[in-house]
Amino acid sequence: MHIHVIHENATWLEPLAWALDAESLPWRNWFLDRGVFDLSRPPPEGVFYNRMSASSHTRDHRYAAELTASALAWLAGHGRRIVNGPRALDLEISKARQYAALEAAGIRTPKTVLVAGREHLVAAACRHFDGGPVILKPNRGGKGLGVRLFQNVDALTAYLDSSDYEPPVDGLHLLQQYVRPPLPLITRAEFIGGRFLYAVEVDTSEGFELCPADVCAIEDLACPAGEPIRAKFTIIDDIDAGLKQRYEAFLAGNGIEVAGIEFITDAHGSVYSYDVNTNTNYNPEAESRAGRSAMTALARFLGRELAQLR
């Protein structure tokens, strides 16, 4: 009986693989991109941890999420223990469904308009955001890819008419309220086993690509001599107790056990939650400074789940 890790990115798997090996846990690698599955036979025994990513299509794994959805249905049909099952994957690959689920749980999200069709974006921005600042993002994204801020409708129009325009993989765009924080920071709250572990403050001054894994890191920008450099990722021990409670209730209600939830606070203190990442990664430099290891905590959680099955 093993822990089976379902994923499509070998590089992102490495830190978890090290943590599982360090805990001497038996595990198997389920790289789901293509393959053959006999649905008339029962799947293997064990704990199945789903790490399928919304950004899988950007690594030439166009149908990995769809394959995983079918595999999870097969596992669930045989009563296998799944960490982050079908509902978690459903929310991972659709921000529109994320926002509906967050709002249903009493968690505020930024004003968001769903747009199917590039030709409708400009009119929608004028109608719903008065032609002012607006964020354009794909419904199915990941890592902050494709997220762009436009200060006015002219800038949005120029982008849509340029060669830089990237159509979303599912054909769905989101126009979203730009929440301006007093400092260029967002917070990402990490949960393992459905319970809060720690939070990370993320410096967004370099843009919206906020993936914390080493493999996502970009080169440091040049700084004037003598000016202090702020770490991009900084671990903090806690967040507002009420928000934490609402997040944990939301995760429990949607069958999500491992996730990072991102939120932003405006100048008036209002909090907006805008991303639920069920394939969450952790930043090793920030963890080293804080003396924390989320991958170790995750490996131990999976180990406890396996022990219960045994």
C-alpha positions in Angstrom: 0.0 0.0 0.0 1.5 3.3 -1.1 1.0 7.1 -1.3 0.3 7.8 -5.0 1.2 11.4 -6.1 -0.8 12.5 -9.2 1.0 15.3 -11.1 2.4 16.5 -14.5 5.5 18.5 -13.5 8.5 16.5 -12.4 10.4 19.6 -11.2 7.6 20.6 -8.9 7.5 17.1 -7.5 11.1 17.0 -6.3 10.7 18.8 -3.0 7.8 16.6 -2.0 9.7 13.5 -3.2 12.6 14.4 -0.9 10.2 15.0 2.0 8.4 11.6 1.5 11.8 9.8 1.3 13.1 11.6 4.4 10.0 10.3 6.3 10.7 6.8 4.9 7.2 6.6 3.4 6.3 4.3 0.5 5.1 6.3 -2.5 4.6 6.0 -6.2 4.8 8.6 -9.0 1.7 9.0 -11.1 2.7 11.3 -13.9 -0.6 11.9 -15.7 -0.3 13.3 -19.2 -1.3 10.3 -21.4 -1.6 6.6 -21.0 -4.0 3.6 -20.9 -6.4 2.9 -18.0 -8.5 -0.2 -17.8 -11.6 1.2 -16.1 -13.1 -2.3 -15.7 -10.4 -3.2 -13.1 -10.0 -1.7 -9.6 -7.2 0.8 -9.0 -4.4 0.0 -6.6 -4.8 0.5 -2.9 -3.4 3.5 -1.0 -3.7 7.2 -0.6 -3.9 9.3 -3.8 -2.7 12.9 -3.6 -3.9 15.0 -6.6 -1.4 17.7 -7.5 -2.7 18.4 -11.0 -2.1 22.0 -12.0 -4.2 24.5 -13.8 -1.1 25.6 -15.7 -0.4 22.0 -17.1 -1.3 23.1 -20.6 1.7 25.6 -20.6 4.0 22.6 -20.3 2.6 20.8 -23.4 0.3 18.7 -21.2 -2.9 20.0 -22.8 -5.2 17.3 -21.6 -3.5 16.3 -18.3 -6.3 17.9 -16.3 -9.0 16.2 -18.3 -7.3 12.9 -17.9 -6.9 13.5 -14.2 -10.6 14.3 -13.8 -11.4 10.9 -15.3 -8.8 9.1 -13.2 -10.2 10.7 -10.0 -13.7 9.6 -10.9 -12.4 6.0 -11.3 -10.6 6.2 -7.9 -13.7 7.7 -6.2 -15.9 5.1 -7.7 -13.8 2.4 -6.0 -13.8 4.3 -2.7 -10.1 5.1 -2.7 -8.8 7.7 -0.3 -8.1 10.8 -2.4 -6.5 14.0 -1.0 -7.8 16.9 -3.2 -10.4 14.9 -5.1 -12.7 15.8 -8.0 -14.2 19.0 -6.5 -10.7 20.3 -5.8 -9.6 19.7 -9.4 -12.8 21.4 -10.6 -12.0 24.5 -8.7 -8.3 24.4 -9.6 -9.0 24.7 -13.3 -11.7 27.4 -13.2 -11.4 30.7 -11.4 -15.0 31.5 -12.1 -16.1 28.4 -10.2 -13.7 29.3 -7.4 -15.3 32.7 -7.0 -18.8 31.3 -6.9 -17.7 28.8 -4.2 -15.9 31.4 -2.2 -18.8 33.8 -2.3 -21.2 31.0 -1.3 -18.9 30.5 1.8 -19.2 34.1 2.8 -15.8 35.1 1.5 -15.5 38.3 -0.4 -14.0 38.2 -3.9 -13.2 41.1 -6.3 -15.9 42.2 -8.7 -15.4 39.8 -11.7 -17.0 39.7 -15.1 -16.8 36.5 -17.2 -16.3 37.1 -20.9 -16.5 34.4 -23.6 -15.1 35.9 -26.8 -12.2 38.4 -27.3 -14.5 40.7 -29.2 -16.6 41.4 -26.1 -13.8 42.4 -23.8 -13.6 46.1 -24.6 -17.4 46.7 -24.3 -17.5 44.7 -21.1 -14.6 46.8 -19.6 -16.4 50.0 -20.5 -19.8 48.9 -19.2 -18.7 47.2 -15.9 -15.5 49.1 -15.0 -16.2 52.5 -16.6 -13.2 52.2 -18.8 -10.9 52.5 -15.8 -8.2 50.2 -14.3 -9.0 46.5 -14.8 -7.2 43.2 -14.5 -7.5 40.7 -17.4 -6.9 37.1 -16.5 -7.6 33.7 -18.0 -10.3 31.6 -16.3 -7.8 28.7 -16.3 -4.4 29.9 -15.6 -1.8 29.1 -12.9 1.4 30.8 -11.7 -0.1 34.2 -12.5 0.4 33.5 -16.2 -1.6 35.8 -18.5 -2.6 38.1 -15.7 -2.3 41.7 -16.8 -3.3 45.1 -15.4 -4.6 47.8 -17.7 -5.0 51.4 -16.5 -7.6 52.2 -19.1 -9.7 50.8 -21.9 -7.2 52.2 -24.6 -4.4 50.1 -23.1 -6.7 47.0 -23.1 -7.6 47.6 -26.7 -4.0 48.0 -27.8 -3.1 44.7 -26.1 -6.0 42.8 -27.7 -4.9 44.1 -31.1 -1.3 43.2 -30.6 0.7 40.0 -31.2 1.2 39.8 -27.4 -2.4 38.7 -26.9 -2.7 35.2 -25.4 -6.1 33.5 -25.8 -7.2 31.5 -22.7 -7.0 27.7 -23.1 -10.7 27.3 -22.3 -11.8 30.3 -24.2 -13.0 32.2 -21.1 -11.6 35.6 -20.0 -12.1 37.3 -16.6 -12.2 41.0 -16.2 -11.6 41.9 -12.6 -11.7 44.8 -10.3 -8.2 46.2 -9.5 -7.8 46.2 -5.8 -5.0 48.7 -4.9 -3.2 47.8 -1.7 -1.3 50.5 0.3 1.9 48.4 -0.3 2.6 46.1 -3.3 1.9 43.0 -1.3 -0.5 40.1 -1.3 -0.8 37.3 1.2 -1.0 33.6 0.6 -2.4 31.4 3.4 -1.3 27.8 3.3 -3.4 24.9 4.5 -2.5 21.2 5.0 -5.1 18.6 6.1 -7.6 21.4 5.9 -5.9 23.4 8.7 -3.9 26.6 8.6 -0.1 26.1 8.5 1.3 29.5 7.9 1.0 32.5 5.5 3.4 34.2 3.1 3.5 37.8 2.2 4.4 38.2 -1.5 6.0 41.3 -3.0 4.1 42.0 -6.3 6.1 44.9 -7.4 7.6 42.8 -10.2 4.3 41.6 -11.5 1.6 39.0 -11.0 3.7 35.8 -11.6 3.7 34.7 -8.0 4.6 31.0 -8.1 6.8 30.4 -5.0 8.7 27.4 -6.3 12.4 27.8 -7.1 11.8 26.8 -10.7 9.5 29.8 -11.2 12.1 32.4 -9.9 13.0 35.3 -12.1 16.3 37.2 -12.1 16.6 39.9 -9.4 16.0 43.4 -10.7 18.9 45.8 -10.4 18.6 48.0 -7.3 20.4 51.3 -6.6 23.4 51.0 -4.3 22.5 51.2 -0.6 18.8 50.6 -1.1 17.5 47.6 0.9 16.2 44.7 -1.0 12.9 43.2 0.2 12.5 39.5 0.0 9.9 38.5 -2.5 8.4 35.8 -0.1 8.2 36.3 3.7 6.5 33.8 6.0 4.2 35.2 8.7 2.8 33.0 11.5 -0.9 34.0 11.4 -3.7 35.8 9.7 -7.0 37.3 11.0 -8.8 34.6 13.0 -12.2 35.1 11.4 -10.8 34.9 7.9 -8.8 31.8 8.8 -12.0 30.2 10.2 -13.9 31.0 7.0 -11.1 29.6 4.8 -11.1 26.3 6.7 -14.8 26.0 6.5 -14.7 26.7 2.7 -12.0 24.0 2.2 -14.0 21.5 4.3 -17.1 22.2 2.3 -15.4 21.7 -1.0 -13.3 18.6 -0.2 -10.0 20.5 -0.4 -7.3 19.4 2.1 -4.1 21.0 0.7 -4.3 24.5 -0.7 -2.9 28.0 -0.8 -5.5 30.8 -0.8 -4.4 34.3 -1.9 -5.9 37.5 -0.7 -5.3 41.2 -0.8 -6.2 44.1 1.5 -7.1 47.5 0.2 -6.3 50.9 1.7 -9.5 50.8 3.7 -8.8 47.4 5.3 -11.2 45.4 3.1 -10.0 41.9 2.3 -10.6 40.3 -1.1 -9.8 36.6 -1.8 -9.0 35.9 -5.5 -7.2 32.6 -5.9 -7.4 29.1 -4.6 -4.4 27.0 -5.6 -4.9 23.3 -4.9 -1.5 22.5 -6.3 0.4 24.8 -3.9 4.1 25.1 -3.9 6.4 26.5 -1.1 9.3 28.9 -1.3 12.5 27.2 0.2 14.3 30.5 0.9 11.4 31.9 2.9 11.0 28.6 4.8 14.7 28.5 5.6 14.6 32.0 7.1 11.5 31.1 9.1 12.6 27.6 10.1 9.5 26.0 8.6 9.0 23.1 6.1 5.5 22.8 4.6 6.6 19.8 2.4 7.7 18.0 5.6 4.3 18.8 7.2 2.6 17.6 4.0 4.6 14.3 3.9 3.7 13.6 7.5 0.0 14.3 6.8 0.0 11.9 3.9 1.9 9.4 6.1 -0.8 9.6 8.8 -3.5 9.1 6.2 -1.8 6.0 4.9 -1.3 4.6 8.4 -5.1 5.0 9.0 -5.8 2.9 5.9 -3.4 0.2 7.1 
